Structure formats: structure tokens, C-alpha cells
Amino acid sequence: MNTQNVNVKTATKESSERWVKNIARIIDRAHYNVACAQEAHAHYGDKFTSADTCLYFIRGALSAIFLKS
């Protein structure tokens, strides 16, 4: 039988910190995607709407989730 001494408070805290870092990475990637899209739209003279902001934010978040780099 395999037994290990695990401090439940430590394990929970590390798991929580990892979760927070993961969410921060996803949100950061989403904001970066929106900023790049805004720059591209400004460069080419296209109108950048709030719908574009939502679209690029979601696209950036999904790319961070599914294409971990």
C-alpha cells in the first residue's frame, strides 16, 4: 500500500495559484489579440467596432486555451 503525507492546505494553494496563472495567461492573450487587430485595422483604414473587439477577444482566448505555446 502506498501512503504519502500531503498537506491539504499546501496542495490547494498551489492548485489555486496555477489556476489563476492560467486564467491570467488566457486573458492576456485575448487582450493582445485585440490590440493587434486594432493596429491592423488602423493600418489598413478599416473601421474597428465593438463587435470586432468581442470577436478578436474570444478568438484570442480560444487560441490560448487550445494552442498552448
N, CA, C and O of each residue as an XYZ file, in Angstrom:
276
protein
N       0.834     -1.167      0.000
C       0.000      0.000      0.000
C       0.888      1.243      0.000
O       1.852      1.319      0.762
N       0.570      2.198     -0.839
C       1.368      3.401     -0.992
C       0.708      4.542     -0.229
O      -0.427      4.916     -0.527
N       1.408      5.093      0.747
C       0.862      6.223      1.510
C       1.805      7.404      1.390
O       3.026      7.248      1.355
N       1.222      8.573      1.329
C       2.018      9.790      1.223
C       1.470     10.815      2.202
O       0.266     10.881      2.450
N       2.366     11.602      2.744
C       1.949     12.701      3.607
C       1.748     13.930      2.740
O       2.705     14.481      2.197
N       0.513     14.351      2.613
C       0.189     15.505      1.780
C      -0.496     16.545      2.653
O      -1.477     16.257      3.339
N       0.033     17.741      2.613
C      -0.594     18.843      3.322
C      -1.698     19.393      2.433
O      -1.429     19.945      1.366
N      -2.934     19.243      2.872
C      -4.079     19.628      2.049
C      -4.082     21.123      1.767
O      -4.414     21.531      0.654
N      -3.726     21.942      2.733
C      -3.722     23.394      2.523
C      -2.692     23.796      1.472
O      -2.967     24.666      0.645
N      -1.522     23.183      1.490
C      -0.478     23.497      0.507
C      -0.897     23.063     -0.884
O      -0.726     23.807     -1.850
N      -1.440     21.874     -0.987
C      -1.856     21.354     -2.292
C      -2.953     22.225     -2.894
O      -2.937     22.494     -4.095
N      -3.887     22.662     -2.089
C      -4.979     23.505     -2.576
C      -4.452     24.866     -3.009
O      -4.883     25.395     -4.033
N      -3.539     25.434     -2.256
C      -2.994     26.752     -2.584
C      -2.223     26.708     -3.903
O      -2.379     27.598     -4.740
N      -1.392     25.681     -4.095
C      -0.633     25.563     -5.337
C      -1.564     25.364     -6.526
O      -1.331     25.923     -7.597
N      -2.602     24.583     -6.347
C      -3.570     24.355     -7.412
C      -4.294     25.648     -7.765
O      -4.522     25.941     -8.939
N      -4.649     26.413     -6.750
C      -5.336     27.684     -6.956
C      -4.440     28.681     -7.677
O      -4.890     29.389     -8.577
N      -3.167     28.736     -7.277
C      -2.231     29.655     -7.934
C      -2.038     29.279     -9.396
O      -1.960     30.156    -10.255
N      -1.962     27.997     -9.684
C      -1.804     27.542    -11.064
C      -3.027     27.922    -11.887
O      -2.904     28.330    -13.042
N      -4.206     27.788    -11.290
C      -5.448     28.124    -11.971
C      -5.490     29.616    -12.284
O      -5.875     30.012    -13.384
N      -5.095     30.441    -11.321
C      -5.097     31.898    -11.509
C      -4.104     32.293    -12.602
O      -4.412     33.150    -13.431
N      -2.923     31.682    -12.616
C      -1.939     31.980    -13.653
C      -2.452     31.583    -15.023
O      -2.208     32.280    -16.008
N      -3.162     30.468    -15.091
C      -3.712     30.006    -16.362
C      -4.764     30.982    -16.890
O      -4.755     31.325    -18.072
N      -5.663     31.425    -16.022
C      -6.692     32.387    -16.426
C      -6.048     33.708    -16.842
O      -6.476     34.323    -17.819
N      -5.027     34.147    -16.113
C      -4.329     35.385    -16.462
C      -3.666     35.274    -17.827
O      -3.675     36.232    -18.600
N      -3.086     34.105    -18.134
C      -2.450     33.882    -19.436
C      -3.492     33.945    -20.552
O      -3.236     34.526    -21.606
N      -4.652     33.355    -20.328
C      -5.714     33.348    -21.340
C      -6.222     34.762    -21.591
O      -6.388     35.165    -22.743
N      -6.470     35.516    -20.526
C      -6.974     36.884    -20.680
C      -5.923     37.784    -21.323
O      -6.252     38.628    -22.157
N      -4.669     37.607    -20.939
C      -3.589     38.394    -21.527
C      -3.490     38.138    -23.030
O      -3.316     39.072    -23.813
N      -3.601     36.890    -23.422
C      -3.543     36.539    -24.842
C      -4.726     37.145    -25.600
O      -4.575     37.601    -26.733
N      -5.897     37.148    -24.973
C      -7.084     37.725    -25.606
C      -6.912     39.226    -25.811
O      -7.241     39.746    -26.877
N      -6.398     39.927    -24.800
C      -6.153     41.371    -24.925
C      -5.098     41.665    -25.992
O      -5.225     42.627    -26.750
N      -4.074     40.843    -26.046
C      -3.029     41.008    -27.062
C      -3.618     40.845    -28.467
O      -3.273     41.597    -29.379
N      -4.488     39.881    -28.634
C      -5.124     39.643    -29.931
C      -5.974     40.843    -30.355
O      -5.976     41.225    -31.525
N      -6.691     41.431    -29.401
C      -7.500     42.618    -29.697
C      -6.600     43.790    -30.083
O      -6.899     44.517    -31.030
N      -5.503     43.976    -29.357
C      -4.590     45.086    -29.649
C      -3.975     44.943    -31.038
O      -3.861     45.925    -31.771
N      -3.582     43.736    -31.399
C      -3.009     43.506    -32.736
C      -4.049     43.763    -33.825
O      -3.737     44.338    -34.868
N      -5.272     43.337    -33.577
C      -6.340     43.550    -34.564
C      -6.632     45.042    -34.710
O      -6.862     45.518    -35.822
N      -6.626     45.785    -33.603
C      -6.841     47.234    -33.677
C      -5.757     47.902    -34.512
O      -6.045     48.771    -35.335
N      -4.526     47.498    -34.300
C      -3.412     48.059    -35.073
C      -3.561     47.740    -36.561
O      -3.331     48.599    -37.412
N      -3.941     46.515    -36.865
C      -4.113     46.124    -38.268
C      -5.251     46.910    -38.919
O      -5.126     47.367    -40.055
N      -6.354     47.063    -38.200
C      -7.485     47.826    -38.743
C      -7.091     49.286    -38.962
O      -7.456     49.880    -39.977
N      -6.353     49.862    -38.023
C      -5.916     51.251    -38.168
C      -4.952     51.397    -39.339
O      -5.009     52.377    -40.082
N      -4.077     50.428    -39.497
C      -3.100     50.482    -40.585
C      -3.776     50.457    -41.956
O      -3.399     51.193    -42.867
N      -4.783     49.592    -42.077
C      -5.466     49.464    -43.370
C      -6.661     50.394    -43.503
O      -7.333     50.381    -44.533
N      -6.941     51.201    -42.486
C      -8.016     52.187    -42.564
C      -9.404     51.593    -42.409
O     -10.388     52.218    -42.804
N      -9.504     50.400    -41.842
C     -10.803     49.766    -41.624
C     -11.405     50.245    -40.306
O     -10.686     50.634    -39.386
N     -12.719     50.210    -40.232
C     -13.417     50.588    -39.017
C     -13.325     49.432    -38.013
O     -13.511     48.272    -38.380
N     -13.038     49.753    -36.750
C     -12.932     48.741    -35.701
C     -14.094     48.942    -34.736
O     -14.135     49.931    -34.004
N     -15.039     48.004    -34.734
C     -16.249     48.140    -33.931
C     -16.155     47.330    -32.640
O     -15.204     46.576    -32.430
N     -17.155     47.499    -31.785
C     -17.190     46.717    -30.545
C     -17.429     45.239    -30.847
O     -16.989     44.373    -30.091
N     -18.116     44.951    -31.934
C     -18.299     43.544    -32.338
C     -16.956     42.930    -32.726
O     -16.689     41.766    -32.424
N     -16.112     43.716    -33.396
C     -14.761     43.251    -33.719
C     -13.962     42.973    -32.450
O     -13.232     41.986    -32.363
N     -14.112     43.862    -31.467
C     -13.413     43.674    -30.197
C     -13.810     42.355    -29.549
O     -12.950     41.600    -29.097
N     -15.101     42.077    -29.502
C     -15.586     40.819    -28.918
C     -15.076     39.619    -29.701
O     -14.631     38.630    -29.119
N     -15.144     39.709    -31.013
C     -14.704     38.609    -31.867
C     -13.226     38.299    -31.653
O     -12.854     37.141    -31.469
N     -12.391     39.324    -31.675
C     -10.950     39.108    -31.521
C     -10.578     38.703    -30.092
O      -9.609     37.971    -29.891
N     -11.341     39.173    -29.100
C     -11.089     38.757    -27.719
C     -11.373     37.266    -27.558
O     -10.567     36.529    -26.989
N     -12.513     36.834    -28.057
C     -12.876     35.412    -27.966
C     -11.895     34.560    -28.752
O     -11.468     33.503    -28.287
N     -11.542     35.014    -29.930
C     -10.586     34.267    -30.757
C      -9.234     34.132    -30.053
O      -8.612     33.070    -30.091
N      -8.784     35.210    -29.413
C      -7.518     35.168    -28.686
C      -7.575     34.256    -27.477
O      -6.626     33.524    -27.198
N      -8.688     34.299    -26.759
C      -8.846     33.435    -25.580
C      -8.873     31.963    -25.995
O      -8.232     31.122    -25.364
N      -9.606     31.664    -27.040
C      -9.674     30.281    -27.511
C      -8.326     29.777    -28.026
O      -7.974     28.613    -27.830
N      -7.582     30.654    -28.681
C      -6.255     30.240    -29.153
C      -5.328     29.957    -27.974
O      -4.485     29.063    -28.047
N      -5.481     30.719    -26.883
C      -4.657     30.470    -25.694
C      -5.042     29.159    -25.017
O      -4.188     28.467    -24.462
N      -6.328     28.821    -25.065
C      -6.783     27.586    -24.439
C      -6.354     26.372    -25.240
O      -5.829     25.412    -24.677
N      -6.571     26.402    -26.543
C      -6.367     25.208    -27.357
C      -4.981     25.103    -27.978
O      -4.540     24.005    -28.319
N      -4.290     26.228    -28.129
C      -2.955     26.207    -28.729
C      -1.923     26.669    -27.722
O      -1.219     27.651    -27.958
N      -1.826     25.973    -26.605
C      -0.856     26.371    -25.567
C       0.520     26.453    -26.165
O       1.018     25.494    -26.754
N       1.144     27.633    -26.008
C       2.503     27.785    -26.532
C       3.444     28.302    -25.484
O       4.630     28.488    -25.757
